[in-house]
Amino acid sequence: MLSYNEVKIYYDNGQVEVTKILTSVFNSLLNNVSFKKVFPSDYRLFQIADLLCTFELLRIKLENKSLSRHELFFFGKESNLRRNYIRKLIAKEYK
């Protein structure tokens, strides 16, 4: 069990199903959880985490050759995404 006084979950309530999953899982596993609604414009760390998660999803989609037409349009080519974004983020990963 965690030895923290309180575990705070920051979420923007962007997706109803994700909100339901988060609240049910964390409330069933921990008795010291509080949920804080976040407005991304108020929290830089939240914005960074959201950006990193987005690029991680893009990396997975790139590996599986499942990028959408709109993603390919935005980045131009898979190689642009890989070279200009994914490689640079991988180089910054904490290992």
VENNORDA-V738467 format. One record per helix or strand. SS is the DSSP state (2 for helix, 1 for strand). FROM is the first residue (numbers start at 0). TO is the last residue. Records with the same first field share a line. If there is no record, write none. Layout:
SS: FROM-TO  FROM-TO
//
This chain:
1: 6-10  32-36
2: 15-28  39-41  43-62  68-74  77-90
//
